[in-house]
Amino acid sequence: MLKYIKGMDISSMDEIEKLGAKFYDKGTEKDLIEILKSYDTDYIRLRLWNDPKADDNTPYGAGNTDFDTTLRMAKRVKKAGLGFLLDFHYSDFWADPGKQRKPKAWEGMNADELEKAVYEFTREKMLDFIKEGATPDMVQVGNELSNGLLWPEGQVPDYSNIARFVSAGIRAVKETCPTAKIMIHLDNGGNNELYRRWFDQYININKGEDFDIIGLSYYPFWHGTLDDLANNMNDIAVRFGKDLVIAEVSMGHTTKDYAEYEKLAPHERKGMATKPALCEKVPFAMTKEGQCEFMKAFLKTIENVPENKGRGFFYWEPAWLPVAGSGWATPAALEYIKEAGPCGNEWANQALFDYDGNALPALEVIRDYEPK
């Protein structure tokens, strides 16, 4: 059985520290990873983008997680004795259900060439991490693959190509690091129809390469109720027999704006993702106390999954402070993804630290939780 995971995704850490972010626990400044470890965090998730910069080397932002950046953080994770989940996006920037752009270097490739590119890129990067002493303990082959990857060739409903591409990545992981656990990750953790359809296609119809963990994203303001999450996890745990890990989760601790921290003009900042209309859907207040209550209920939901298949979680970007200069995209990124923007930080009120970097009480809920 997979050891229960109390994980954090801190992919923006390298960038925000360079921009001056500092973290405090009970008034004492400390290293971010040291603080998280003291609250019983035992795993760190880091995303990897292929080439997150424009032709003139202008970075796309959001942590700029190319290989060198991710490696710097991964070495710190391993030095701290924590598990390391490497999250391959197979894109130069964000990959999620609304966008799965091929890396610039893979433009114009057909399905056969893309399958080979996934294998070779995965193999090369795995060997590089291993050589540098930052061997991943777990690997995510693709990110939030609900609508596929490497569009349009790997876009739903072309599950055959999706299975080919994902399987190529899995083969590369198994060949380079047989001990690493392998995760396939979808979003919308409350949507049972999605998970049944997707994994039936991957496992039973297209005979994709075997893997260890089904990863789910669950954001209470987007993905239904905790009952929806429970119903889905309880079903797929038995249906597919895989360990289940919530690969992304968060909950707000405030609805107070953070414009003064970002130092951006109003037209330059997107503002928090949890707009008031979304907050109204969540049966927990977006306060420090509400964040704690949500985490208690969320942890209980995982605990109750049948056959003890609920094996933990990764809190998404708990340390993405609203420091000036760090946002979800830069103007160069907006040009690349052809979105209007604006930029800025969307996530600061979802963190496990307040805007000044002070550890919040929800970390104590995580620390004190005793999994089965």
C-alpha positions as CSV (number, residue, x, y, z in Angstrom):
1,M,0.0,0.0,0.0
2,L,1.2,3.5,-0.8
3,K,2.3,5.4,2.2
4,Y,-0.2,8.2,3.1
5,I,1.0,11.5,1.6
6,K,0.7,15.0,3.1
7,G,2.1,16.9,0.1
8,M,2.5,20.4,-1.1
9,D,3.0,21.9,-4.6
10,I,5.5,24.8,-4.2
11,S,6.4,25.2,-7.9
12,S,6.6,29.0,-7.6
13,M,9.1,28.9,-4.7
14,D,12.3,29.6,-6.7
15,E,10.8,32.6,-8.4
16,I,9.1,34.2,-5.4
17,E,12.1,33.8,-3.1
18,K,14.2,35.7,-5.7
19,L,11.6,38.4,-5.6
20,G,11.9,38.8,-1.9
21,A,9.3,36.4,-0.4
22,K,9.9,35.5,3.2
23,F,8.2,32.9,5.4
24,Y,7.5,32.9,9.2
25,D,6.3,30.4,11.7
26,K,5.1,32.0,15.0
27,G,7.0,35.2,14.2
28,T,10.3,33.5,13.3
29,E,11.6,33.7,9.8
30,K,12.5,30.2,8.4
31,D,13.1,28.4,5.2
32,L,9.8,27.5,3.4
33,I,10.6,23.8,3.2
34,E,11.7,23.7,6.8
35,I,8.4,25.2,7.9
36,L,6.3,22.8,5.8
37,K,8.3,19.8,7.1
38,S,7.7,20.9,10.7
39,Y,4.0,20.7,9.9
40,D,4.3,17.0,8.8
41,T,4.6,17.7,5.1
42,D,6.4,14.6,3.6
43,Y,6.1,15.2,-0.1
44,I,6.7,18.1,-2.5
45,R,5.2,18.3,-6.1
46,L,7.0,20.4,-8.7
47,R,5.8,21.0,-12.3
48,L,8.1,20.9,-15.3
49,W,7.5,22.9,-18.5
50,N,9.5,22.2,-21.6
51,D,10.6,25.7,-22.6
52,P,8.7,28.4,-20.7
53,K,10.2,31.5,-22.5
54,A,9.8,33.5,-25.6
55,D,12.3,33.4,-28.5
56,D,14.1,36.4,-27.0
57,N,14.4,34.4,-23.6
58,T,11.7,36.5,-21.9
59,P,10.2,34.2,-19.3
60,Y,6.6,33.2,-19.2
61,G,6.4,33.6,-15.4
62,A,4.4,31.5,-12.9
63,G,7.6,30.1,-11.5
64,N,9.4,29.7,-14.8
65,T,9.7,26.0,-14.2
66,D,12.1,24.9,-16.8
67,F,14.5,22.0,-16.1
68,D,17.2,24.1,-14.3
69,T,14.6,25.9,-12.1
70,T,12.8,22.7,-11.2
71,L,16.1,20.9,-10.5
72,R,17.2,23.6,-8.0
73,M,14.0,23.1,-6.1
74,A,14.1,19.3,-6.4
75,K,17.6,19.3,-4.8
76,R,16.3,21.2,-1.8
77,V,13.4,18.8,-1.5
78,K,15.7,15.8,-1.5
79,K,18.1,17.4,0.9
80,A,15.3,17.9,3.3
81,G,14.5,14.2,3.1
82,L,11.0,14.7,1.5
83,G,9.4,12.7,-1.3
84,F,9.5,14.4,-4.7
85,L,6.7,14.2,-7.3
86,L,7.7,15.4,-10.7
87,D,4.8,16.7,-12.8
88,F,5.4,16.6,-16.5
89,H,3.1,19.1,-18.3
90,Y,4.4,18.3,-21.9
91,S,3.9,22.0,-22.7
92,D,5.9,25.2,-22.6
93,F,3.3,26.7,-20.2
94,W,0.1,25.8,-18.3
95,A,-1.5,22.5,-19.3
96,D,-5.0,21.9,-18.0
97,P,-8.5,20.9,-19.3
98,G,-8.8,24.2,-21.1
99,K,-5.4,24.2,-22.8
100,Q,-2.9,21.5,-23.7
101,R,-0.6,23.3,-26.1
102,K,2.2,21.3,-27.7
103,P,5.7,22.6,-26.9
104,K,7.1,25.0,-29.5
105,A,9.7,22.4,-30.5
106,W,7.1,19.8,-31.2
107,E,4.9,22.0,-33.5
108,G,4.1,20.3,-36.8
109,M,4.7,16.8,-35.5
110,N,2.3,14.0,-36.4
111,A,1.0,11.5,-33.8
112,D,3.9,9.0,-34.4
113,E,6.5,11.8,-33.9
114,L,4.7,13.1,-30.8
115,E,4.7,9.7,-29.2
116,K,8.4,9.5,-29.8
117,A,9.0,13.0,-28.5
118,V,7.1,12.3,-25.3
119,Y,9.2,9.1,-24.7
120,E,12.5,10.8,-25.5
121,F,11.8,14.0,-23.5
122,T,10.6,12.0,-20.5
123,R,13.6,9.7,-20.6
124,E,16.1,12.5,-21.0
125,K,14.7,14.6,-18.1
126,M,14.4,11.5,-15.8
127,L,18.0,10.6,-16.4
128,D,19.1,14.3,-15.9
129,F,17.3,14.4,-12.5
130,I,18.7,11.1,-11.5
131,K,22.3,12.1,-12.5
132,E,21.9,15.3,-10.4
133,G,20.9,13.4,-7.3
134,A,17.3,14.5,-7.5
135,T,15.6,11.2,-8.4
136,P,11.8,11.5,-8.4
137,D,9.9,9.3,-6.1
138,M,6.7,9.7,-8.0
139,V,6.1,10.9,-11.6
140,Q,2.9,12.5,-13.1
141,V,2.7,11.8,-16.8
142,G,0.7,14.7,-18.0
143,N,-1.3,17.3,-16.0
144,E,-5.1,17.4,-15.7
145,L,-5.6,15.2,-18.7
146,S,-9.4,15.3,-18.7
147,N,-9.5,16.6,-22.3
148,G,-6.3,14.9,-23.4
149,L,-2.8,16.3,-24.1
150,L,-0.8,17.6,-27.0
151,W,-3.8,19.0,-28.9
152,P,-5.2,18.5,-31.4
153,E,-3.7,15.0,-32.0
154,G,-4.2,14.0,-28.4
155,Q,-7.5,15.7,-27.7
156,V,-10.7,14.0,-26.5
157,P,-12.3,12.0,-28.0
158,D,-9.2,10.6,-29.6
159,Y,-8.5,8.3,-26.7
160,S,-6.3,6.1,-28.8
161,N,-3.7,8.8,-29.3
162,I,-4.1,9.9,-25.6
163,A,-3.2,6.4,-24.5
164,R,-0.3,6.2,-26.9
165,F,1.2,9.5,-25.7
166,V,0.7,8.8,-22.0
167,S,2.0,5.2,-22.4
168,A,5.1,6.6,-24.0
169,G,5.8,8.7,-21.0
170,I,5.1,5.8,-18.6
171,R,7.5,3.5,-20.5
172,A,10.3,6.1,-20.2
173,V,9.7,6.4,-16.5
174,K,9.7,2.7,-15.9
175,E,12.9,2.2,-17.9
176,T,14.8,5.0,-16.2
177,C,13.5,4.7,-12.6
178,P,11.6,1.5,-11.9
179,T,11.0,2.4,-8.3
180,A,9.1,5.6,-9.0
181,K,5.3,5.5,-8.6
182,I,3.4,6.7,-11.6
183,M,0.3,8.9,-11.5
184,I,-2.3,9.8,-14.2
185,H,-4.1,13.0,-13.2
186,L,-7.4,14.4,-14.2
187,D,-9.2,17.5,-12.9
188,N,-12.8,17.9,-11.6
189,G,-12.6,15.4,-8.9
190,G,-16.4,15.5,-8.2
191,N,-17.3,14.3,-11.8
192,N,-17.7,10.5,-11.6
193,E,-18.8,10.2,-15.3
194,L,-15.5,11.8,-16.4
195,Y,-13.4,9.4,-14.4
196,R,-15.3,6.3,-15.4
197,R,-15.2,7.3,-19.1
198,W,-11.6,8.4,-19.2
199,F,-10.1,5.4,-17.3
200,D,-12.4,2.9,-19.0
201,Q,-11.0,4.2,-22.3
202,Y,-7.4,4.2,-21.1
203,I,-7.3,0.9,-19.2
204,N,-9.9,-1.3,-20.8
205,I,-10.4,-0.1,-24.4
206,N,-7.0,1.2,-25.4
207,K,-4.9,-1.0,-23.1
208,G,-2.6,1.8,-21.9
209,E,0.6,1.1,-20.0
210,D,-0.1,0.2,-16.3
211,F,0.3,2.8,-13.6
212,D,0.0,3.1,-9.8
213,I,-2.1,6.1,-8.8
214,I,-5.2,8.0,-10.1
215,G,-4.6,11.7,-9.3
216,L,-7.6,14.0,-8.9
217,S,-7.9,17.8,-8.7
218,Y,-10.5,19.0,-6.3
219,Y,-11.2,22.7,-5.8
220,P,-14.5,23.2,-3.8
221,F,-15.3,26.4,-5.8
222,W,-15.1,24.6,-9.2
223,H,-15.5,20.8,-8.7
224,G,-18.7,20.2,-6.8
225,T,-19.3,19.3,-3.2
226,L,-17.3,17.1,-0.9
227,D,-20.1,14.6,-1.3
228,D,-19.5,14.6,-5.0
229,L,-15.8,14.0,-4.4
230,A,-16.6,11.2,-2.0
231,N,-19.0,9.5,-4.4
232,N,-16.5,9.6,-7.2
233,M,-13.5,8.4,-5.1
234,N,-15.6,5.6,-3.5
235,D,-16.7,4.4,-6.9
236,I,-13.4,4.5,-8.8
237,A,-11.4,3.0,-5.9
238,V,-13.3,-0.2,-6.3
239,R,-13.8,0.1,-10.1
240,F,-10.2,0.5,-11.1
241,G,-8.3,-0.8,-8.0
242,K,-5.8,2.0,-7.9
243,D,-4.6,4.1,-5.0
244,L,-6.1,7.6,-5.1
245,V,-4.3,10.8,-4.3
246,I,-5.8,14.3,-4.6
247,A,-3.0,15.9,-6.7
248,E,-4.4,19.4,-6.3
249,V,-6.6,21.0,-3.6
250,S,-6.9,24.4,-1.9
251,M,-9.3,26.5,0.1
252,G,-9.3,30.3,0.7
253,H,-8.4,31.9,4.0
254,T,-9.6,35.4,3.2
255,T,-11.5,37.4,0.6
256,K,-9.4,40.5,1.4
257,D,-7.7,42.0,-1.7
258,Y,-3.9,42.0,-2.0
259,A,-3.5,44.7,-4.6
260,E,-1.1,46.7,-2.3
261,Y,1.3,43.7,-2.3
262,E,1.4,43.2,-6.1
263,K,2.1,46.9,-6.9
264,L,0.2,46.7,-10.2
265,A,-2.3,49.0,-11.7
266,P,-5.9,47.8,-11.6
267,H,-5.9,46.9,-15.4
268,E,-2.7,44.9,-14.9
269,R,-3.9,42.4,-12.3
270,K,-6.4,39.6,-12.7
271,G,-7.3,39.4,-9.0
272,M,-8.2,36.3,-7.1
273,A,-9.6,33.3,-8.9
274,T,-12.3,32.9,-6.2
275,K,-14.7,35.7,-7.2
276,P,-17.7,36.3,-4.8
277,A,-20.0,34.3,-7.0
278,L,-17.7,31.2,-6.6
279,C,-17.3,31.8,-2.8
280,E,-21.1,31.6,-2.4
281,K,-21.1,28.0,-3.7
282,V,-18.7,26.8,-1.0
283,P,-20.3,25.7,2.3
284,F,-17.2,26.9,4.2
285,A,-16.3,30.5,4.9
286,M,-13.2,31.9,3.2
287,T,-11.6,32.7,6.6
288,K,-8.7,31.2,8.5
289,E,-11.3,29.2,10.5
290,G,-13.2,28.2,7.4
291,Q,-10.0,27.0,5.8
292,C,-9.4,24.8,8.9
293,E,-12.9,23.4,8.8
294,F,-12.7,22.6,5.1
295,M,-9.4,20.7,5.6
296,K,-10.9,18.6,8.4
297,A,-13.9,17.7,6.3
298,F,-11.7,17.1,3.2
299,L,-9.3,14.8,5.1
300,K,-12.2,12.8,6.5
301,T,-13.5,12.4,2.9
302,I,-10.2,10.8,1.9
303,E,-10.1,8.6,5.0
304,N,-13.5,7.1,4.2
305,V,-12.6,5.8,0.7
306,P,-13.1,2.1,0.5
307,E,-10.3,-0.4,0.8
308,N,-8.1,2.3,2.3
309,K,-7.4,3.5,-1.3
310,G,-7.5,7.2,-0.3
311,R,-3.7,7.8,0.1
312,G,-3.4,11.5,0.7
313,F,-3.2,14.9,-1.1
314,F,-1.0,17.7,-2.4
315,Y,-2.1,21.2,-1.5
316,W,-1.7,23.4,-4.5
317,E,0.7,26.4,-4.3
318,P,0.3,27.0,-0.5
319,A,3.2,29.5,-0.6
320,W,2.4,31.6,-3.6
321,L,2.6,35.0,-1.9
322,P,1.5,38.1,-3.8
323,V,5.0,39.5,-4.1
324,A,5.5,42.1,-6.8
325,G,6.7,40.5,-10.0
326,S,5.2,37.0,-9.6
327,G,2.0,36.2,-11.4
328,W,0.2,33.5,-13.3
329,A,1.6,34.8,-16.6
330,T,3.8,37.6,-18.1
331,P,3.0,39.7,-21.2
332,A,5.2,37.3,-23.2
333,A,3.2,34.4,-22.0
334,L,-0.1,36.1,-22.9
335,E,1.2,36.6,-26.4
336,Y,2.2,32.9,-26.6
337,I,-1.1,31.5,-25.3
338,K,-3.1,34.2,-27.2
339,E,-5.1,35.3,-24.1
340,A,-5.9,38.9,-23.2
341,G,-4.9,38.6,-19.6
342,P,-4.4,40.6,-17.4
343,C,-1.5,39.1,-15.4
344,G,-0.9,39.2,-11.6
345,N,-1.4,36.6,-8.8
346,E,-4.7,34.7,-8.8
347,W,-3.9,32.4,-5.9
348,A,-2.6,34.3,-2.8
349,N,-5.8,34.0,-0.8
350,Q,-5.7,30.2,-1.3
351,A,-2.4,29.8,0.4
352,L,-1.5,28.3,3.7
353,F,0.4,31.5,4.6
354,D,-1.0,35.0,4.9
355,Y,0.0,37.7,2.5
356,D,3.0,38.6,4.7
357,G,4.2,35.0,4.8
358,N,3.0,33.9,8.2
359,A,2.0,30.2,8.6
360,L,-1.8,29.8,9.0
361,P,-3.7,27.5,11.4
362,A,-4.7,25.1,8.6
363,L,-1.1,23.8,8.7
364,E,-1.8,22.7,12.2
365,V,-4.8,20.7,11.0
366,I,-2.6,18.9,8.5
367,R,0.1,18.3,11.1
368,D,-2.3,16.9,13.6
369,Y,-4.2,14.6,11.3
370,E,-3.5,10.9,11.9
371,P,-4.2,8.9,8.7
372,K,-5.2,5.2,8.8
